[in-house]
Amino acid sequence: MRHRLSGRQLGRKSSHRTAMWNNMVTSLLTYGRIETTEAKAKDLRMWVEETITWSVDVADLVAKGDKLSAAEKAKLLHARRQARLTVKTQDAMERLFTEIGPHFAANHSKGKGGYTRILKTRVRKGDAAPMALIELIGLNGQPTA
C-alpha cells in the first residue's frame, strides 16, 4: 500500500531526487523561471512554495534590520537555516530573503502559497516529453545578477 507516500519517483533513488529538487529550487529562485517536464514542474511546486513560505513568514523581521529582539533574531535565524536545507547558493538565499520574501509578503495572503505558475510549453523532440515553464508570479523572471 502507498499510504502517506506522495510525489513521483521519476526513475531516481530518493537521494538523487532530493538533490535534483534542491538544485531546481535554487535555479528557480536565482532565475525566476525554468523549463522542465510537466511532472517535475508539478512536484517542484511543493518544494518551492515551502521554501518561499520560510522567507515570507520573516519578511517583516528582515525589513526591521538591526532593531530585532533576541526572540526575533532566533526566528529569523531558524527560517534561514530551514531554507538553507534546500537552497544551495548564497546568491539564491540573498534573493529569497531580500527580494522574493518581501514581494510575496506584500502581494499575497501570508503563508497561503500560490507563489508559482506552471505554463505548458511544448513537446520535447527527443522523447516526446511534455515540457512546462515554472515561474515565480510577479517577479518578471529576471535574475538579480
N, C-alpha and C positions, 0 to 999 in steps of 0.2 A: 504494500500500500504506500501511496505517496503523501501521506498526511504531513502537513506543515513543510513541504518541500516546494518552494516557489522558485521561479526562474528557469530559464532554459540551460541545458548543459553545453550546447554549441560544440560538441565533439572535443571538449577540453577537460583536463583534470581541474579540480577545484582551485589549486594554487595558480594555475595558468589563467583561469577565468578571473580570479581576484586581481592578478597583476594587470590583465587586459582592461578591466573596469577602472582600476586606478589610473592607468595611462590614458584611457579615453576621457575620464572626468577631468584630468589635468589638461588635456588638449582642448576640451570644450571650454574650460574656464579661461584658458590662455587666448584662444582664437575666436570664441563666441559662437562658432558653428563648425560642425564637422560632418562629413558624409560617410555613412556606414550602411550596413544592411539593415533592413527593417526590423528584423528580430533583435539585433544588437541594440538598435536605437530604442526599441520599446523597453528592453531591460535596463539600458543605460539611464533612462529617465529616473528610475527609482534611486540609483546611486547619486545622481547629480542633485536631485531635489533634497535628499537627506543632507548632503554636504552644504548646499546653499542655505538650508534652514539653520545650520550652525552659525553662519555669519549674519543671517537676518535677525536671529534672536539676540545678538550682542551689538547690533548696528548702533543703537543709542549709546552704548558704552564706548564704542570706537569714536563716536563724534565728540564725546566729552574730553578725550585726550588724556592729559595727566591728572585731571581732577577726579580720580577714582578712589573709592574706599577700598579697604583690603578685600572685602567680600566681592566687590565688583571686579577687582583685578583678578581674583581667583576664578570668577565666572568667565571672564574674557580668556584667561589662560587655558581653562578647560575646553572652551569652544575651539581655540586654535589647535590644541593638541588633538582633539577629536577630528577636526578637519584634516590635520596633518597625516592621519592614518590613511587617507585616500589621496590627497593632493601631494604630488611628488616634487614640485619645483617651487622655489621661493617666489618667483615671478607670479605664478598662479595663486599662491597663498596671499600675496600682497593685493593682487587684483580682487580676489574673493572678499577680503575684509575691508578694503578701502573703496572699491567701486561697485561690485556686484551686490554685496550685502546691503549697503545703504540704499542702492537703487530699488531693490525689491522691498525693503522695509518701508520705503516711502510710497511705492506704487502698487503694492499688493496687500491683501489682508495677511497679517503676521502669522507665519507658521502654517499656512494653508496649502503651500505648494503651488503648482501651476507656473513654474518658472521656465519651462521649456516648451518648445513646439516641434513637432515632427512633421516634415513635409516629404511625401513620396516623390521621388525624382525620376528614376529610370530603371531599366533592367540592365544589369551588368553583362557585358558582351561575352566574357569567357565562360561563365557558369550559369547565366540567366538568373542570378540572384536579384531579387527586388531591392533597390537601393533607396535610402532615405537621407534627408538632411535633418539633423537635430540642431536646434539653435536656442540660445537664451533669448527670451522675449524682451524686446525694448532696448537692447544694447547695441543694435546696428551691426552686430557680428564683427566689430573691429577689434583687433588686438591692441594692447597698450604700447607695444614696442615701437 
